[in-house]
Amino acid sequence: LLQTIGEHYEQWNHLVKKEKAIHHTLNMLSLDVTKKCLVGEGWSPIFASKQIQEALQRAAFDSNSQVEAIFQVLHTTEAPP
């Protein structure tokens, strides 16, 4: 039994770390007022907007999502962190 566990330990450890990272990221999001969508806010360089939109579209496609991700630029006078 221990030998079997030892053979699969690295693979299981990698899987657990990956799942933990996903849950950590999801916990940083909040629910919208309808409680049907997750909302995330963050700072990004203006030049990266197109890359971010493409990454969100690719993620929605790869996950067979029924809804597309919405990327909206909010203009602010605040300085980025």
ABEGO torsion letter per residue (X at the ends): XAAAAAAAAAAAAAAAAAAAAAAAAAAABBBBAAGABBBBBBBBBAAAAAAAAAAAAAAAAAAGBABBBBBBBBBBABBBX
